[in-house]
Amino acid sequence: MTASTILYTWSNNQLTPPQQGPMKPLTFMLILNSSPAGLSFYYFVSNLVTFGQQSLIKRFVDEEKIKKELEENRVKNKDKKKSRLQLRLEGAMKVAEKVRQTGPKNKK
């Protein structure tokens, strides 16, 4: 189970930046060592199925075609009128970014 978790974590980090520490699979091994074997087997099978699904998706999906279509849609919709919801969301994102850049205010 630990080996399949390490393999899954490694392959997932190849696609996206790591979001969890490298010690998580080893921690699982220590915690699940005293649990019933069915739980470890469940994680093992789950990791194998997920790894297989990702391999099939990478094999049959043309990423360059999808990127090209996304870029074409972005250019096509560039001058399109924005909805009120989209304007509100963009405003909220700008405020959140401004707050993040300035940092938390000192409360007294």
C-alpha positions as CSV (number, residue, x, y, z in Angstrom):
1,M,0.0,0.0,0.0
2,T,2.8,2.4,0.9
3,A,4.6,1.7,-2.4
4,S,1.5,2.3,-4.4
5,T,0.9,5.6,-2.5
6,I,4.4,6.7,-3.2
7,L,4.0,5.8,-6.9
8,Y,0.7,7.6,-7.1
9,T,2.2,10.7,-5.3
10,W,5.2,10.8,-7.6
11,S,3.1,10.5,-10.8
12,N,0.7,13.1,-9.6
13,N,3.5,15.5,-8.8
14,Q,4.7,15.1,-12.4
15,L,1.4,16.7,-13.5
16,T,0.8,19.3,-10.9
17,P,3.0,21.1,-8.3
18,P,3.1,19.1,-5.0
19,Q,0.4,20.0,-2.5
20,Q,1.3,17.7,0.2
21,G,4.5,16.9,2.0
22,P,6.6,13.9,1.0
23,M,6.1,12.3,4.4
24,K,2.4,11.6,3.9
25,P,2.8,8.1,2.4
26,L,5.3,7.1,5.2
27,T,2.9,8.4,7.8
28,F,0.1,6.4,6.3
29,M,2.3,3.3,6.6
30,L,2.9,3.9,10.3
31,I,-0.8,4.7,11.0
32,L,-2.3,1.9,8.9
33,N,0.2,-0.7,10.2
34,S,-1.9,-1.3,13.3
35,S,-5.3,-1.1,11.4
36,P,-7.2,-4.0,9.8
37,A,-5.6,-5.3,6.6
38,G,-8.8,-4.5,4.6
39,L,-8.2,-0.8,5.0
40,S,-4.6,-1.1,3.7
41,F,-5.9,-3.2,0.8
42,Y,-8.6,-0.6,0.0
43,Y,-6.0,2.1,-0.2
44,F,-3.8,-0.1,-2.4
45,V,-6.6,-0.9,-4.8
46,S,-7.8,2.7,-4.9
47,N,-4.3,3.9,-5.7
48,L,-3.9,1.3,-8.5
49,V,-7.2,2.2,-10.0
50,T,-6.5,6.0,-9.8
51,F,-3.0,5.5,-11.3
52,G,-4.5,3.5,-14.1
53,Q,-7.2,6.1,-14.9
54,Q,-4.6,8.8,-15.0
55,S,-2.4,6.8,-17.3
56,L,-5.3,6.1,-19.7
57,I,-6.3,9.8,-19.7
58,K,-2.7,10.9,-20.5
59,R,-2.5,8.3,-23.3
60,F,-5.8,9.3,-25.1
61,V,-6.2,13.0,-24.4
62,D,-4.4,15.4,-26.7
63,E,-3.2,18.2,-24.5
64,E,-2.0,20.4,-27.3
65,K,-5.4,20.3,-29.0
66,I,-7.2,21.3,-25.8
67,K,-4.7,24.2,-25.2
68,K,-5.2,25.4,-28.7
69,E,-9.0,25.3,-28.3
70,L,-8.8,27.1,-25.0
71,E,-6.6,29.8,-26.5
72,E,-9.0,30.2,-29.5
73,N,-12.0,30.6,-27.1
74,R,-10.1,33.1,-25.0
75,V,-9.4,35.2,-28.0
76,K,-12.9,34.8,-29.4
77,N,-14.5,35.9,-26.1
78,K,-12.1,38.6,-25.3
79,D,-14.4,41.5,-26.3
80,K,-17.6,39.8,-25.2
81,K,-19.7,41.7,-22.6
82,K,-19.2,40.4,-19.1
83,S,-22.1,39.4,-16.9
84,R,-22.8,41.1,-13.6
85,L,-21.8,38.0,-11.7
86,Q,-18.5,37.8,-13.6
87,L,-17.8,41.5,-12.8
88,R,-18.6,41.0,-9.1
89,L,-16.3,37.9,-9.0
90,E,-13.4,39.9,-10.7
91,G,-13.9,42.7,-8.2
92,A,-13.8,40.3,-5.3
93,M,-10.6,38.7,-6.7
94,K,-8.9,42.1,-7.1
95,V,-9.8,43.0,-3.5
96,A,-8.5,39.7,-2.2
97,E,-5.3,40.1,-4.2
98,K,-4.9,43.6,-2.8
99,V,-5.4,42.4,0.8
100,R,-2.9,39.5,0.2
101,Q,-0.3,41.9,-1.1
102,T,-0.7,44.4,1.7
103,G,-0.8,41.8,4.4
104,P,-3.1,41.7,7.4
105,K,-3.7,45.0,9.1
106,N,-2.5,45.4,12.7
107,K,-5.4,45.2,15.1
108,K,-5.1,47.0,18.4
